[in-house]
């Protein structure tokens, strides 16, 4: 298990949505600011696209920090492991060669820039990022303890702040509380947590 999850966004409205949706969940820290303002941590999650084209938004800030070689390594991984297109709902860890932030997790929320409002893609990308960190920690001597994550899908994706926070919180809760057995009751419970806000369906 990771020791701390940082939720990062420059706008107070998003930070308030994080605080509301993540209320009661442990090891969460909400930071109002930009990627470039962050203290040292172990892994930053990029809310990316399926082709590793890190030229806009927070991805561009990540490349500005770590250099074009990082984007090249991301794209090489996509070509080697995913035949040139990384599916939404997958993520992988890439070393940055920077001791202050030694890893990024590449977790696309969309194939290409465009709206993902009304879908569960924020959940599946967040879930994939958490799983990638978990798998890394099971196989690597250099553990990831602190993960920083932006508001997934709220830029080009157009997902409302409160909905992005709700889906991210659902993924984190499922990470903290994995099922002990798999049956249809478990499936229904998880599906409702992801796709419904109260009695209202909000994701297809």
NUKOL-195538 format. One record per residue (C-alpha): residue number from 1; residue in one letter; x negated, y negated, z negated. Coordinates in nm, 4 decimals. Each point is the difference from the previous one (the first is absolute). Layout:
N
{NUM 'A' {X Y Z}} ...
***
This chain:
204
{1 'X' {0.0000 0.0000 0.0000}} {2 'X' {-0.1158 -0.3520 0.0721}} {3 'X' {-0.0647 -0.2122 -0.3069}} {4 'X' {0.1408 -0.3292 0.1306}} {5 'X' {0.2173 -0.1148 0.2910}} {6 'X' {-0.0352 -0.3659 0.0964}} {7 'X' {0.2864 -0.1577 0.1962}} {8 'X' {-0.1219 -0.3045 0.1891}} {9 'X' {0.1795 -0.2826 0.1796}} {10 'X' {-0.0513 -0.3787 0.0253}} {11 'X' {0.3681 -0.0906 -0.0479}} {12 'X' {0.1714 -0.0137 -0.3391}} {13 'X' {0.3254 0.1363 0.1453}} {14 'X' {-0.1715 0.3248 0.0998}} {15 'X' {-0.1752 0.0265 -0.3350}} {16 'X' {0.3367 -0.0408 -0.1733}} {17 'X' {0.1423 0.2793 0.2179}} {18 'X' {-0.2934 0.2206 -0.0987}} {19 'X' {0.0568 -0.0776 -0.3683}} {20 'X' {0.3696 0.0868 0.0265}} {21 'X' {-0.0351 0.3226 0.1999}} {22 'X' {-0.3083 0.1352 -0.1810}} {23 'X' {0.1346 -0.0811 -0.3461}} {24 'X' {-0.0740 0.2861 -0.2386}} {25 'X' {-0.2543 0.1702 0.2251}} {26 'X' {-0.3439 0.0378 -0.1607}} {27 'X' {-0.3424 -0.1207 0.1083}} {28 'X' {0.1344 -0.2747 0.2285}} {29 'X' {-0.1560 -0.3438 0.0338}} {30 'X' {0.1639 -0.2743 0.2093}} {31 'X' {-0.2329 -0.2593 0.1492}} {32 'X' {0.1131 -0.3148 0.1780}} {33 'X' {-0.2718 -0.0754 0.2521}} {34 'X' {-0.1644 0.1056 0.3236}} {35 'X' {-0.2247 0.2929 0.0828}} {36 'X' {-0.3034 -0.2265 -0.0078}} {37 'X' {0.0785 -0.1036 -0.3589}} {38 'X' {-0.0064 0.3512 -0.1449}} {39 'X' {-0.2413 0.1165 -0.2640}} {40 'X' {-0.2095 0.3107 0.0739}} {41 'X' {0.2068 0.3176 0.0215}} {42 'X' {-0.0363 0.3457 0.1490}} {43 'X' {0.2371 0.0084 0.2960}} {44 'X' {0.2111 -0.2460 0.1979}} {45 'X' {0.2963 0.1286 0.1997}} {46 'X' {0.0475 -0.1471 0.3463}} {47 'X' {0.3573 -0.0274 0.1283}} {48 'X' {-0.1122 0.0796 0.3499}} {49 'X' {0.1148 0.1166 0.3429}} {50 'X' {-0.0386 0.3452 0.1536}} {51 'X' {-0.2929 -0.0956 0.2236}} {52 'X' {-0.2310 -0.1649 -0.2512}} {53 'X' {0.0127 -0.3395 0.1716}} {54 'X' {-0.0844 -0.2125 -0.3019}} {55 'X' {0.0211 -0.3424 0.1628}} {56 'X' {0.2813 -0.1804 -0.1835}} {57 'X' {0.1436 -0.0590 -0.3440}} {58 'X' {-0.1622 0.1637 -0.2989}} {59 'X' {-0.1827 0.2488 0.2232}} {60 'X' {-0.1909 -0.2897 0.1555}} {61 'X' {-0.0998 -0.1185 -0.3486}} {62 'X' {-0.1261 0.3499 -0.0777}} {63 'X' {-0.2115 0.0066 0.3172}} {64 'X' {-0.1299 -0.3497 -0.0740}} {65 'X' {-0.1206 0.1296 -0.3379}} {66 'X' {-0.1504 0.3322 0.1095}} {67 'X' {-0.0896 -0.0643 0.3644}} {68 'X' {0.0996 0.1356 0.3390}} {69 'X' {-0.1744 0.3276 -0.0811}} {70 'X' {0.2816 0.0817 -0.2429}} {71 'X' {0.2628 -0.0298 0.2724}} {72 'X' {-0.2205 0.2134 0.2237}} {73 'X' {-0.0147 0.2733 -0.2663}} {74 'X' {0.3769 -0.0157 -0.0444}} {75 'X' {0.0562 0.0348 0.3731}} {76 'X' {-0.2510 0.2843 0.0285}} {77 'X' {0.1872 0.1864 -0.2728}} {78 'X' {0.3301 -0.0555 0.1815}} {79 'X' {-0.1486 0.1299 0.3243}} {80 'X' {-0.1695 0.2983 -0.1659}} {81 'X' {0.2770 0.1087 -0.2364}} {82 'X' {0.3204 -0.1244 0.1650}} {83 'X' {-0.0801 0.0070 0.3738}} {84 'X' {0.0173 -0.3779 0.0204}} {85 'X' {0.3237 -0.0764 -0.1872}} {86 'X' {0.0358 0.0339 -0.3758}} {87 'X' {0.3533 0.1026 -0.1024}} {88 'X' {0.1936 -0.2167 -0.2428}} {89 'X' {0.0000 0.1898 -0.3275}} {90 'X' {-0.3687 0.0898 0.0112}} {91 'X' {-0.2977 -0.1772 -0.1543}} {92 'X' {-0.3721 0.0508 -0.0311}} {93 'X' {-0.2842 -0.1430 -0.2055}} {94 'X' {-0.2918 -0.1832 0.1646}} {95 'X' {-0.3178 -0.1123 -0.1785}} {96 'X' {-0.0705 -0.3721 0.0327}} {97 'X' {-0.3702 0.0030 -0.0943}} {98 'X' {0.0821 -0.2806 -0.2444}} {99 'X' {-0.0569 0.0774 -0.3674}} {100 'X' {0.2628 -0.2540 -0.1098}} {101 'X' {0.2795 0.1789 0.1913}} {102 'X' {-0.1478 0.3334 0.1104}} {103 'X' {0.3061 0.1415 0.1814}} {104 'X' {0.3040 -0.0933 0.2022}} {105 'X' {0.3042 0.2161 0.0646}} {106 'X' {0.1350 -0.0363 0.3544}} {107 'X' {0.3764 0.0534 -0.0316}} {108 'X' {0.2009 -0.1244 0.2999}} {109 'X' {0.3533 -0.1212 -0.0549}} {110 'X' {0.0716 -0.0318 0.3748}} {111 'X' {-0.1218 0.1274 0.3368}} {112 'X' {-0.0349 -0.3524 0.1409}} {113 'X' {0.0848 -0.3374 -0.1566}} {114 'X' {0.3762 -0.0425 -0.0247}} {115 'X' {0.2942 0.0222 -0.2357}} {116 'X' {0.0333 0.3029 -0.2269}} {117 'X' {0.2836 -0.1534 -0.2041}} {118 'X' {0.2755 0.2483 -0.0783}} {119 'X' {-0.2375 0.2992 0.0009}} {120 'X' {-0.1849 0.2004 -0.2647}} {121 'X' {-0.3431 -0.0688 0.1524}} {122 'X' {-0.1210 -0.2063 -0.2948}} {123 'X' {0.0647 0.3004 -0.2239}} {124 'X' {-0.1694 0.2521 0.2282}} {125 'X' {-0.3076 -0.2213 0.0511}} {126 'X' {-0.0343 -0.0666 -0.3722}} {127 'X' {0.0479 0.3690 -0.0776}} {128 'X' {-0.2620 0.0923 0.2609}} {129 'X' {-0.2508 -0.2451 -0.1496}} {130 'X' {0.0490 0.1395 -0.3499}} {131 'X' {-0.0395 0.3561 0.1285}} {132 'X' {-0.3174 -0.0938 0.1882}} {133 'X' {-0.1494 -0.1395 -0.3212}} {134 'X' {0.1078 0.3117 -0.1909}} {135 'X' {-0.1614 0.2287 0.2590}} {136 'X' {-0.3156 -0.2107 0.0027}} {137 'X' {-0.0289 0.0272 -0.3768}} {138 'X' {0.0405 0.3762 0.0140}} {139 'X' {-0.2905 0.0418 0.2421}} {140 'X' {-0.2398 -0.2909 -0.0587}} {141 'X' {-0.2464 -0.0728 -0.2801}} {142 'X' {0.0613 -0.3740 0.0429}} {143 'X' {0.3488 -0.0353 -0.1431}} {144 'X' {0.2528 -0.2699 0.0800}} {145 'X' {0.1412 -0.1323 -0.3282}} {146 'X' {0.1382 -0.3423 0.0973}} {147 'X' {0.2109 -0.0435 0.3146}} {148 'X' {0.1112 -0.3395 0.1326}} {149 'X' {0.3005 -0.0081 0.2298}} {150 'X' {0.1660 -0.2850 0.1912}} {151 'X' {0.3742 -0.0361 0.0516}} {152 'X' {0.0390 0.2660 0.2671}} {153 'X' {0.2060 -0.0873 0.3064}} {154 'X' {0.0839 -0.3576 -0.0961}} {155 'X' {-0.2061 -0.1750 0.2694}} {156 'X' {0.0603 0.1031 0.3611}} {157 'X' {0.2208 0.2783 -0.1374}} {158 'X' {0.2603 -0.2475 -0.1239}} {159 'X' {0.1025 0.2054 -0.3043}} {160 'X' {0.1585 -0.2204 -0.2699}} {161 'X' {-0.2162 -0.0450 -0.3077}} {162 'X' {0.2357 0.1744 -0.2418}} {163 'X' {0.0471 0.2976 0.2332}} {164 'X' {-0.3739 0.0430 0.0578}} {165 'X' {-0.0556 -0.0071 -0.3763}} {166 'X' {0.2840 0.2492 -0.0548}} {167 'X' {-0.1410 0.2529 0.2489}} {168 'X' {-0.3549 -0.0416 -0.1291}} {169 'X' {0.1207 0.0536 -0.3563}} {170 'X' {0.1866 0.3148 0.1065}} {171 'X' {-0.3201 0.1393 0.1520}} {172 'X' {-0.2031 -0.0835 -0.3098}} {173 'X' {0.2620 0.1550 -0.2282}} {174 'X' {-0.0038 0.3193 0.2070}} {175 'X' {-0.3800 0.0002 -0.0203}} {176 'X' {0.0150 -0.0255 -0.3787}} {177 'X' {0.2814 0.2546 -0.0366}} {178 'X' {-0.0465 0.2811 0.2546}} {179 'X' {0.2658 0.2735 -0.0013}} {180 'X' {-0.0683 0.3290 -0.1751}} {181 'X' {0.2158 0.1917 0.2463}} {182 'X' {0.1520 -0.0707 0.3387}} {183 'X' {0.3729 0.0408 0.0567}} {184 'X' {0.2827 -0.1992 0.1586}} {185 'X' {0.0710 -0.1891 -0.3228}} {186 'X' {-0.3579 -0.1310 0.0103}} {187 'X' {0.0340 -0.0879 0.3677}} {188 'X' {0.3235 -0.1926 -0.0533}} {189 'X' {-0.1407 -0.1870 -0.2992}} {190 'X' {-0.3118 -0.1079 0.1882}} {191 'X' {0.1933 -0.0923 0.3132}} {192 'X' {0.2342 -0.2236 -0.1965}} {193 'X' {-0.2957 -0.1649 -0.1770}} {194 'X' {-0.1544 -0.0829 0.3371}} {195 'X' {0.2974 -0.0890 0.2188}} {196 'X' {0.2560 -0.1455 -0.2401}} {197 'X' {0.0010 -0.3027 -0.2263}} {198 'X' {0.2698 0.0879 -0.2477}} {199 'X' {0.2939 0.1148 0.2138}} {200 'X' {-0.1119 -0.1959 0.3051}} {201 'X' {-0.1912 0.1703 0.2779}} {202 'X' {-0.2913 -0.2242 0.0947}} {203 'X' {-0.2285 0.2273 0.2036}} {204 'X' {0.0742 0.2379 0.2838}} 
***
